[in-house]
Amino acid sequence: MARPTKSRYTLIKGKYWIYYPDMPRQGPEPDGDTVRFEPDNIDLVLDLPRFSGKRAEFNKRKNIAVRYEGIDALETHFRETHQELGFANAARDENLRLLGFENVVYSSDSPNKVQSVDNNPLPGYVIASGIEANGRLLGLVYADASDREDGKNVFVEDALLDQSVNAKLLRAGLCYVEPYDTMPMSLIVHLRRLIAQARKEPGAGLWPYEDVSIGNEVVIADLAQLETLIIWPKLFRRLVAYFFEGHAGLEQFDDWIRQDPVHRDDSLQLPDGEKGNIHDTYSISGDSLRLRFNPEQLIITPDPKPLF
């Protein structure tokens, strides 16, 4: 169950990187809800809670990937696949614009690698809640410097959440809400308000074009078709794994997802407060898929910590 009160976060100052000038071909691949971050004080990150027991994963440059808390943008690249690229790239481009990066050019033969940018790295700070299951820093992302003390414990109110890049991407209609129960309930409620407003705005971002939703179902026959769709990214990632195993159509998908309650069939809280799993969030008829709930109505449980 999501925490009922505003939880304490930690403010961590540092720099955002989207390009390594000495080795651009091995540089970051920014997208709509992650960015590389170099903290001024690495110990502040190492001291954060590990929600799934995973240590913070830094590279040799002492950068860590930041996963934007509470949102999920369409995938620009995932296991050599992607979602509908118009809005996936729009979320990425708006993310980098909000962080302050200018004139970003991507490699022609490696379209997720930055070939050049006018200003890199850039100062910023993360109001961090912890380390998530993939070793990434989970938090709210802010551009520019902060006059608050590095490492200061922060209670996040709605107004502070609204200033984050996370919330700005949501208001622009460029991402889904993806609430985990590590986020304070008050902030989840506020994100739900923001996405409700975005869904109602005429022509707001991806919402008029969403292919798989409560009201829209679509036939998904294979991976090539899946890559063209606007669909909840968490479900997309599971469908990618399913098709990579050689399945065709959706006939076996429900059985497949239930076979792994950790990496496929995540535990979550349903809108009525009952416990459920990913398999409770969709309906399949033949090869047609639709959602039973808007993703923001769910509260997802992080992967469990390993027993050993």
N, C-alpha and C positions, 0 to 999 in steps of 0.2 A: 504494500500500500504506500502511496506517495506520502512523503513527510508532510504533516498538517501545518507546520509553521515555516516561516521564512528561515531558511538554513544559512549558516555561515559559509561564506565563500572566502577565497584568498586572492588578493590582488597581486598579480605577478607582472612586473615590467620587463620589457625586452624589445626585440626587433623581429619584424616579419621579413622572411626571405621568399622570393619566388624565382630566383635566378642565381646561379653560381658562375661568375664571369670566368673563372679559371678552368671550369669543366662544365659548360652549359649542357652537354649531351647527357650528363649524369645529374642534372639539377632537378629541382622540385617540379611537380606536376600539379599546380593549384587547380581547385575545382570550386564548386558552389558552396561547400560547407566544411572545407579544411584549408589550412595554410601552415607552412613551416614557421616555427617560432624559436628564437634563441633567447632564453631568459637571461636577465642580468645576473640572477642568483639561482644557479641550478638546484641548490639545496631546497629552495621553496617548492619546486616541483617534486623532488624526491620525497618530501615530507607529506605529500597529499595522500588522502585515502585511496586505496586500490579497490575499486568496486567489485572486480572479478578476480582479484589476487595477482593481476599482471603488473610487472614493474614498468615504470616509464621507459619508453624506448627512444633513446637519443642516437643520432648518428655521430660520425667522427667530428663533425663541425659543432657539436653540442646543440643541434637543432632538434626539435621534437614536433611532430604533427599535432596541430590543434584540431579537435573535432568540435564543431559548433554545437553547443548544447541545445536540445529542444527542437532542432530543425533537421530536415533531410532534403537535400536538393537532388535533382535528377543526375544520374551518373554520366560523367563525361568519359570515364574509362573505368572499367571493372572487369578483371579477368579477360582482357582483350576484347571486351564488348562495350556497349554504351547504351544509354537510353536516347529518346528523341533529342537530337543534338541542338535543335533551335533553342529550346528552353534550358537544356543542360549548359550550353555555352553562355546563354544569357545570364544565368545565375552566377557562373564563374566570373564573367566580365564585370557584373555589378558588384560582386564581392571584392574584386581587386580594385575597382574604382572607389568603393567606400573606404577601403584601407589606404587609399591615396596613391596607388601605383598609376603611372601615366605612360601612354604610348607603348603598351605591351604588344610585342610581336612574337608569334609562335613559329616554330620550325615547320617548314613545308612538308618534310618527310617524317616528322614526329610531332603531330599537331598538339600534343599536350605539354610539350617542352617549350619553355620560354627561350626565344632566340635573342631578344633584346628588350630592355625596359629603361626608361629615363632615370628612374630613382629606385634604388634597391641597395641595402635593406631600408626599411622604414620603421620608425619607432611606434610602439603601441603597447597595449597591455591586455592581459586576459584576466577576467574575474573567474577563477577556476574553482571547480567543485571536486575534482579528483582525476584519477586515471581510469580510463575505460578498458573494456575487454581486449582491445588490440594494442594496448600500451600507449595510447594517445592521450594528450592532455584534453580534458573535457571542460568546456567553459563558455562564457560569454566574451565576445571579442570586440575590442575597441581600438580605433585608430588614434594616432597622436600620443603625446605624453600625458601623464596624469600627475596632478599635484599631491595625490595621496601617497602615503608611505608604501614602499615596496614591501610586500609580505603582510600588509595590513588585512585583518579579518574584516569582511564586509557583509552586511545584511542587504540583500538585493530587494529593492522595492520596485513597483511597476515602472516608475519614472526612470530608474537606472536601467532596467531591462529595455525600455523603449529606445535608449541611446545606443544600444549594442548593434553591431552589424547583423547579428542573428535576427533581431526584430525588424530591422529595416528590409532585409531580404524577404521576410515573411509578409510585410505590408505591401511589398512590390509584387506579390503573387508569384514568386519564383521558387518557392520551396514548400514542402509539407511540414506540418508539426509532427514531431516524433518524440513524445514525452516518455521518459523513463522514470521509475519510481525513486531514483536518486535526486530528482529535482523537486523543490518545494511545491506543494500543491497550489499555493497562491500564484506562483509563476506559471504553472501549467494552465490554470484558469485564465490568466491574462493572455497567454499565447493563443488559447482557444478563441478569445474575443478578437484578437488581431486577425486570425485566419478567417473567422466568420465575416469580418468586414471586407477582407480581401476577396473572398469568394463572391461577394455581392457587387463589387465594383465592376462596372461595364468594361469589358476588355482587359481586366486586371490579370496580367501575366498568363500563366498556364491554365487557369481554371476553366475558361470557356472551351478549352480544347482537350480536357482530360478524357482519356479513352476508357479507362476502367474505374468505375466509381459505383456509388449506390444506385445511381440511375442509369448507368451505361455498362453494358456488358460487351465483350468482344471475343471473337474466336482467335485463339493463339495456337497456331499449328507448329511453329518452330522458332528457333532463335532469331533468324533473320527478321521475322515479323515482329517478335518481341522488341527488337532494337528500335523500331519505329514508333513505339507507343509511349504515351504519357501515363504512367502507372506508379502507384506507391513504390518508392525505391526499395524498401525492405522486401516486399513481395517480388519485385524484379530480380533482386539478387538471388533469391531462392529458386526462381524459375531458371535463371542462368545455370546454376549448379545442376538443376534437374535435366535441362537439355544437354549440358555437357556430358552427362552420363549416357547419352544416346537415346533418350526417350523422344517420342514423336507424339504431338498432341498432348492433351491434359488428362487423359483417362487414368493414368497411374499417379498423377501428381499428389493427390490427397493421401494415398497410401505412403508414397515416398516421403512426404514432409513429416508424417507422424512417426517415422522410423527413428528420428533423431531429435529428442526433445530439447537438446542443448543448442546445436548449431543450426537447426532448421525450424523446429516447432517451438519457438520461444514462448515462455510463460508470460502472461499478461493479465491485466484486469480489464474486463469487458465494461461497456458503458453502464450496465445495471449493477456493477460492483462485484459480480461473480468472477471467480478465477477462470481463466481460459488459456488458449494457445493460439498460435498463428492460424491453425486450421479452422478456428472458429470465426475468422475475420472475412472469409470469402465464401462464395458459392460457385460450384462448377456444374454445368449441364453440357454433356458431350465435351467439346473443346472450347466452350464459352465460359468466360470468367467474369464475375462481378464482385464488388465489395459488399459486405453486409453492413459495414460501419465506415464512417469517415475516420481515417487514421488518428486524428487528433482526439477522438473520443476514447481511445485506448490508453492504458498506462503500462508500459513494457517493463519487465523485470530483467535486470542485467544477467549475463551469463553467470552461473554459480562459480564460486572459487573451487579450484581443483582440490580433491581430498588429500593428495600427496604432493 
